[in-house]
Amino acid sequence: MSVAPDSRANNGRPASKNTDSPSRPSDNSAAHNACVASVTLLNEKLAAYLTPSEMKKVKEAYRFSDEMHLGQIRKSGEPYISHPIAVAEICADWKLDAQAIMAALLHDVMEDQDVKKEELIERFGAPVATLVDGLSKLDKIEFQSQIEAQAENFRKMLLAMARDVRVILVKLADRLHNMRTLGYMSPEKKRRIARETMEVYVPIAHRLGLNNIYRELQDLAFSHLYPLRYRTLAKAVKAARGNRREVVSKILEAVNGTLAGSGIRAEVYGREKTLFGIYRKMRNKHLSFSQVLDVYGFRIVVDSFANCYVALGTLHALYKPMPGKFKDYIAIPKLNGYQSLHTTLIGPYGTPVEFQIRTQEMHRVAEAGVAAHWLYKNDDANLTDLQQRTHAWLQSLLDIQQQTGDSAEFLEHVKVDLFPDSVYVFTPKSKIIALPRGATVLDFAYTIHTDIGDQAIAARVNHEHAALRTELRNGDIVEIVTAPSSRPSPNWLTFVRTGKARSAIRHHLRTINLAESTELGKRLLTQALGAVDVVPPLAEALAERLLKESSARSMDELYADIGVGKRMATLVARHIRTLMENDPACELPPLKAETQGKLDPVLIYGNEGTAVHLAPCCLPIPGDGIIGQLKRDQGITVHGTDCDLAKRQHAKEPERWIELAWGSGLSRRFDCRIKVLVNNEKGVLARVAAEIGESDANITHVGMDDDRDQQMKQLRFTIQVEDRVHLARLMRNVRRIPGVARILRERA
């Protein structure tokens, strides 16, 4: 394996765009020797658990990777091959199999050197080629933005991970080595990569239980995102380390003595919080460094499950426990399989000290997570609890992908499910279900099964009736009430927490409301085309070119995307205008100055179904001035032009707002809120309600507020009227009732 880079040709392949130089520096003997040493170390690690035939295959992968990366230099000045070797070395620490090690060595050859997947299949087999393909970015595809490209890369990687968890293990090893060597990058690139690491890779490492990588990636990202804070905190911790050495030594001596006296064989380690852990606690709890007392903690590794609890009792006899600071993650493990007993005790000098108690096996899983059991068997009965939980999460990624419209939405859903805090609730049959903190009854329903979520109408939490939006707490027992006729509502998206629930609701709304969204999108695009002096219908050749460049399968799909807010009609119209201007066969008049950019209002009739929603904040009715907000996957939300909320949101995203107008011949009634101030006398509510009925309006809700002096009452009605004229007539009639002091239309 200790083959050094030589003068072999690079097969005419292009040098990587990520390198500083297309050739080696004139004097790189030190880097060359370091590379050889690194290969030797990797060889020693692999020889400890791979067979000779597997070692031979790994050696072939190394030679091919070395040949492909010949001439590439990292920012540090080292040969590029040093990076794949380092990634493979990290994977070897986890004892990943030969295929994963080969993928680690080859992980950049497709992206940087344009090696085809077919060539990798021929040389190294389909499993290795599939792993490398899952790790390769999609640089050859044109994206509308950097954000879209990043989202699509993550989507591809996560889906590959869902099919084979080794993809993410190699990717995390790749990211870890890149973060360790990030100091050679520009400040802007360091911040971008560090932020990406903190937002995506740190949560994935945590979700898979890879705690060593989780902690190191956090600290490395922290050091590049906030270098001054990192250095200041590191200096403070170094100073405190000396000041607290006496306390740590005293606790270690006392704990070792009391455990030995109880006949418990244990290894006791002092451990220090990570710098990011200290920083996060200071920020979240608004503390100074001197107020963070539990910078140090202790880990106790015992020889059996039972002795975890015996050691806990022994420690509680030695030092007083702090109330509310005990957590049993052995009885109920964390989502990532982590198991330990956590307790915080009042140590010498009144200092709070955290202890973690676990067995050797628990310690191994706590540090390596899913990598401790990475090799999945086909027989579910042989899977560990950790493997089953990981399998369930990886399967949920595939479910979300099937129901998700695009990469950005997919990544949004997955980020939600990567949120580390969890609540644990029970089914009526006592099965434990883990959900993100803040999850609702409806999230629980979708976690059980998509059909249960789609048909949910109510629930019982701890045997009492509860609404679907009820937020769940640890220990709740949840039972879902369903009805076959029930269907998801767009309003559900405002309170569900999990990615699975959100993607399932959006998928249902897209499927059921396709015809409505298509018709609305067609109207919006027709309006936008008028603003650029293009008259539909489009020529067949032009439509085909538009569909090819927009990745839509049909014009109806394009219209539907516009109707649900996924595409902006104005941008599509401008793109069509550009296509026509560049096509000699198209006769296109020049843009008129007086019409350029001006859009005719879109007419609203109130019968568009769920593609058009009336904003609950202002409840506009015909006769009101209206404006529309295009919400992603929710179509148009109609606001009154005088709505304060609409004004604030319009200022933030003006491109998502369009002019609207009421159409003629409206045949439905519209909700409206009124407030009536009345004397506190007998029968006044009945008189007001009767007059509303006499004015040919429906009452859908009634509320009552007491005035401070108790002499007046405020009656609040939600009523259904035809338009502003109808409402004005009703208000005049109510105002004439004896005992009514004032009536006005109410806006949120």
HUJO-V749602 format. One record per pair of residues at least 4 apart in sequence whose ideal C-beta (glycine too) atoms are under 7 Angstrom apart, sorted by the first residue. I is the first residue (numbers start at 1). J is the second residue. Records with the same first field share a line. If there is no record, write none. Layout:
I=J + J
//
This chain:
1=39 + 42 + 43 + 59 + 62
2=36 + 39 + 40 + 43
3=62 + 63 + 66
4=32 + 35 + 36
5=35 + 66 + 70 + 79 + 81
8=67 + 70
10=70 + 71
13=68 + 113 + 114
14=114
15=19 + 22 + 71 + 72
16=72 + 80 + 112 + 113
18=112
19=72 + 73 + 80
20=73 + 75
21=73
22=71
23=71
24=28 + 71 + 73
25=73 + 77
28=32 + 77
29=33
30=34
31=35 + 77 + 78 + 79
32=36 + 79
33=37
34=38 + 78 + 82
35=39 + 78 + 79 + 81 + 82 + 85
36=40
37=41
38=42 + 82 + 85 + 86 + 89
39=43 + 85
40=44
41=45 + 89
42=46 + 85 + 88 + 89 + 92
43=47
45=89 + 92 + 93
46=50 + 55 + 58 + 92 + 101
47=55
49=95
50=54 + 55 + 58 + 98
52=56
53=57
54=58 + 98
55=59
56=60
57=61 + 98 + 102
58=62 + 98 + 101 + 102
59=63
60=64
61=65 + 102 + 105 + 106 + 124
62=66 + 105
63=67
64=68 + 106 + 123
65=69 + 81 + 84 + 105 + 106 + 109
66=70 + 81
68=109 + 113 + 115
69=80 + 81
72=80
73=77 + 79 + 80
74=78 + 80 + 82 + 83
75=184 + 185
76=181 + 184
78=82
81=85
82=86
83=87 + 177
84=88 + 104 + 105 + 107 + 108
85=89
86=90 + 177
87=91 + 104 + 107 + 170 + 173 + 174 + 177
88=92 + 101 + 104 + 105
89=93
90=173 + 176 + 177
91=96 + 100 + 101 + 104 + 169 + 170 + 173
92=101
94=169 + 368 + 371 + 374
96=100 + 101 + 166 + 169 + 374
98=102
99=103 + 127 + 128 + 131
100=104 + 131 + 166 + 169 + 170
101=105
102=106 + 124 + 128
103=107 + 128 + 131 + 132 + 135 + 170
104=170 + 173
106=120 + 132
107=132 + 135 + 170 + 174
108=112
109=113 + 115
110=115 + 117 + 132 + 133 + 136
111=136 + 137 + 139
115=119 + 120
117=121 + 129 + 133
118=122
119=123
120=124 + 128 + 129 + 132
121=125 + 126 + 129
124=128 + 129
125=129
126=130
127=131
128=132
129=133
130=134
131=135 + 164 + 166 + 167 + 170
132=136
134=157 + 160 + 167
135=167 + 170 + 171
137=153
138=152 + 153 + 156
143=148 + 149 + 152
144=148
146=150
147=151 + 408
148=152 + 407 + 408
149=153
150=154
151=155 + 407 + 408 + 411
152=156 + 407
153=157
154=158 + 200 + 411
155=159 + 407 + 410 + 411
156=160
157=161 + 167 + 171
158=162 + 397 + 414
159=163 + 397 + 401
160=164 + 167
161=165 + 167 + 168 + 394
162=394 + 395 + 397 + 398
165=169 + 370 + 374 + 390 + 394
166=170 + 374
167=171
168=172 + 204 + 208
169=173 + 371 + 374
170=174
171=175
172=176 + 201 + 205 + 210 + 213
173=177
174=178
175=179 + 197 + 201
176=180 + 213 + 216 + 217
177=181
178=182
179=197 + 217 + 220 + 221
180=220
182=190 + 193 + 224
185=189 + 190
186=190
187=191
188=192
189=193
190=194 + 224
191=195 + 224 + 225
192=196
193=197
194=198 + 221 + 224 + 225
195=199 + 225
196=200
197=201 + 202 + 217 + 221
198=202 + 221 + 225
200=204
201=205 + 217
202=206 + 214 + 217 + 218 + 221
203=207 + 418 + 420
204=208 + 418
205=210 + 213 + 214 + 217
206=214 + 336 + 420
207=335 + 336 + 393 + 418
208=336 + 369 + 370 + 390
209=336 + 337 + 338 + 365 + 369 + 370 + 386
210=214 + 368 + 369 + 371
211=215 + 366 + 367 + 369
212=216 + 367
213=217
214=218
215=219 + 274
216=220
217=221
218=222 + 274 + 276
219=223 + 274 + 275 + 276
220=224
221=225
222=226 + 230 + 275 + 276 + 279
223=227 + 230
226=230
227=231
228=232
229=233 + 279
230=234 + 275
231=235
232=236
233=237 + 275 + 278 + 279 + 289
234=238 + 275
235=239
236=240 + 289
237=241 + 275 + 278 + 295
239=243
240=244 + 295
241=245
244=248 + 296
245=249
246=250
247=251 + 347 + 348 + 349 + 351
248=252 + 270 + 296
249=253
250=254 + 348
251=255 + 298 + 347 + 348 + 353
252=256 + 268 + 270
253=257
254=258 + 318
255=259 + 268 + 298 + 315 + 318
256=260 + 268
257=261
258=262 + 314 + 318
259=264 + 266 + 311 + 314
262=310 + 314
264=302 + 307 + 310 + 311 + 314
265=302 + 303
266=300 + 301 + 302 + 311
267=301
268=298 + 300
269=298 + 299
270=296 + 298
271=297 + 298 + 299
272=295 + 296
273=277 + 278 + 295
275=279
276=280
277=281
278=282 + 292 + 295
279=283
280=284
281=285 + 287 + 292
282=287 + 289 + 292
287=291 + 292
293=351 + 352
294=352 + 353 + 354
297=353 + 354 + 355 + 356
298=353 + 355
299=356
300=311 + 355 + 357
301=358 + 359 + 360 + 363
302=307 + 308 + 311 + 357 + 359
303=307
304=359
305=359
306=310
307=311
308=312 + 330 + 341 + 357 + 358 + 359
309=313
310=314
311=315 + 357
312=316 + 341 + 343 + 357
313=317
314=318
315=319 + 343 + 345 + 355
316=321
319=345 + 346 + 347
320=345 + 346
321=325 + 326 + 343 + 345
322=344 + 345 + 346 + 352
325=343 + 344
326=342 + 343
327=342
328=332 + 341
329=333 + 334 + 338 + 339 + 340 + 342
330=339 + 340 + 341
332=424 + 432
333=337 + 338 + 339 + 385
334=338 + 422
335=389 + 422 + 434
336=369
337=365 + 369 + 385 + 386 + 389
338=366
339=358 + 362 + 365
340=356 + 357 + 358 + 362 + 366
341=357
342=354 + 356
343=355
344=352 + 353 + 354
345=353 + 355
346=350 + 352
347=351 + 353
358=362 + 363 + 366
359=363
360=364
361=365
362=366
363=367
364=368 + 372
365=369 + 372 + 386
368=372
370=374 + 386 + 390
373=384 + 386 + 387
376=387
377=382 + 383
383=387 + 388 + 391
385=389
386=390
387=391
388=392
389=393
390=394
391=395
392=396
395=399
396=400 + 500
397=401 + 414
398=402
399=403 + 500
400=404 + 410 + 413 + 414 + 499 + 500 + 503
401=410
403=503 + 504 + 507
404=409 + 410 + 413 + 503
405=409 + 510 + 566 + 633
406=410
407=411
408=412
409=413
410=414
411=415
413=417 + 499 + 502 + 503
414=418 + 499
416=436 + 497 + 498 + 499
417=436 + 498 + 499
419=436
421=436 + 437
422=434 + 435 + 436 + 437
423=435 + 437 + 439 + 472 + 473 + 474
424=432 + 434 + 474
425=433 + 435 + 444 + 472 + 476 + 478
426=430 + 431 + 432 + 477
427=431 + 433 + 478
428=477 + 479
433=444 + 447
435=439 + 443 + 444 + 447 + 472 + 498
436=497 + 498
438=471 + 497
439=443 + 444 + 472 + 497 + 498
440=468 + 469 + 470 + 471 + 472 + 495 + 496 + 497
441=445 + 459 + 461 + 466 + 468 + 470 + 472 + 478
442=446 + 453 + 456 + 468 + 469 + 492 + 496 + 501
443=447 + 496 + 497 + 498 + 501
444=448 + 472 + 478
445=452 + 453 + 456 + 480
446=450 + 453 + 498 + 500 + 501 + 504
447=498 + 500
448=452 + 480
450=454 + 504
451=455
452=456 + 480 + 482
453=501 + 504
454=487 + 488 + 508
455=482 + 483 + 484 + 486
456=468 + 480 + 482 + 486
457=481 + 482 + 483 + 486
458=465 + 468 + 481
459=466 + 468 + 478 + 479 + 480 + 481
460=464 + 465 + 466 + 479
461=466 + 470 + 476 + 478
462=476 + 477
466=470
469=495
472=476 + 478
482=486
488=492 + 505 + 508 + 509
490=509 + 610 + 613 + 634
492=496 + 505
493=502 + 505
496=501 + 502 + 505
498=502
499=503
500=504
501=505
502=506
503=507
504=508
505=509
506=510 + 633
507=511
508=512
509=513 + 610 + 633
510=514 + 564 + 633
513=517 + 609 + 610 + 611
514=518 + 560
515=519
516=520 + 608 + 609 + 610 + 611
517=521 + 560 + 563 + 564 + 611 + 635
518=522 + 556 + 559 + 560 + 563
519=523
520=524 + 563 + 608 + 611 + 612 + 635 + 636
521=525 + 559 + 560 + 561 + 562 + 563
522=526 + 559
523=527 + 602
524=528 + 562 + 563 + 569 + 602
525=529 + 559 + 562 + 569 + 572 + 573
526=530 + 536
527=569 + 599 + 600 + 602
528=569 + 570 + 572 + 573 + 599
529=534 + 536 + 573 + 576
530=600
531=573 + 595 + 597 + 598 + 599
532=573 + 574 + 577 + 591
533=589 + 591 + 592 + 595
534=573 + 576 + 577 + 580
538=542 + 543 + 576
539=543
540=544
541=545
542=546 + 579 + 580 + 583
543=547 + 555
544=548
545=549 + 579
546=550 + 576 + 579
547=552 + 554 + 555 + 558
550=558
552=557 + 558 + 561
553=557
555=559
556=560
557=561
558=562
559=563
560=564
561=566 + 567
562=567 + 569 + 572
563=611 + 635
564=633 + 634 + 635
565=630 + 631 + 632 + 633 + 634 + 635
566=632 + 633
567=571 + 572
568=572 + 655
569=573
570=574
571=575
572=576
573=577
574=578
575=579
576=580
577=581
578=582
579=583
580=586 + 588
581=588
591=596
592=596
599=658 + 659
601=659 + 660 + 661
602=628 + 658 + 660
603=661 + 663
604=612 + 626 + 638 + 660 + 662 + 663
605=663 + 666
606=666 + 668 + 670
607=668
608=612
610=635
611=635 + 636
612=635 + 636 + 638
613=634 + 635 + 637 + 638
614=619 + 620 + 638 + 670
615=637 + 638 + 639 + 643
617=643 + 645 + 748
618=639 + 640 + 643 + 747 + 748
619=671 + 672 + 673
620=624 + 626 + 638 + 639 + 640
621=670 + 672 + 721 + 723 + 724 + 727
622=662 + 666 + 670 + 723 + 724
623=723 + 724 + 725
624=640 + 724
625=640 + 641
626=638 + 639 + 640 + 641 + 660 + 662
627=639 + 641 + 646 + 657 + 659 + 660
628=636 + 637 + 638 + 657 + 658 + 660
629=636 + 637 + 639 + 646 + 649 + 656 + 657
630=636 + 656 + 658
631=637
638=660
639=643 + 646
643=647
644=648
645=649
646=650
647=651
648=652
649=653
650=654 + 657
662=666
669=698 + 720 + 721 + 722
670=720 + 721
671=700 + 718 + 720
672=719 + 721 + 727 + 745
673=716 + 718 + 745 + 746
674=717 + 719 + 731 + 743 + 744 + 745 + 746
675=714 + 716 + 744 + 746
676=688 + 715 + 734 + 740 + 743
677=712 + 714 + 741 + 742
678=684 + 688 + 712 + 713 + 715 + 739 + 740 + 741
679=684 + 712 + 739 + 741
680=710 + 711 + 712 + 713
681=739
683=687
684=688 + 739
685=689 + 715
686=690
687=691 + 737
688=692 + 715 + 734 + 737 + 740
689=693 + 699
690=694
691=695 + 733 + 734 + 737
692=697 + 699 + 717 + 719 + 730 + 734
695=729 + 730 + 733
697=719 + 720 + 721 + 730
698=719 + 720
699=717 + 719
700=718 + 719 + 720
701=717 + 718
702=717
703=716
704=713 + 714 + 715
705=714 + 716
706=710 + 713
707=711 + 712 + 713 + 714
712=741
716=746
721=726 + 727 + 730
722=726
724=728
725=729
726=730
727=731 + 745
728=732
729=733
730=734
731=735 + 743
734=740 + 743
735=740 + 743
//
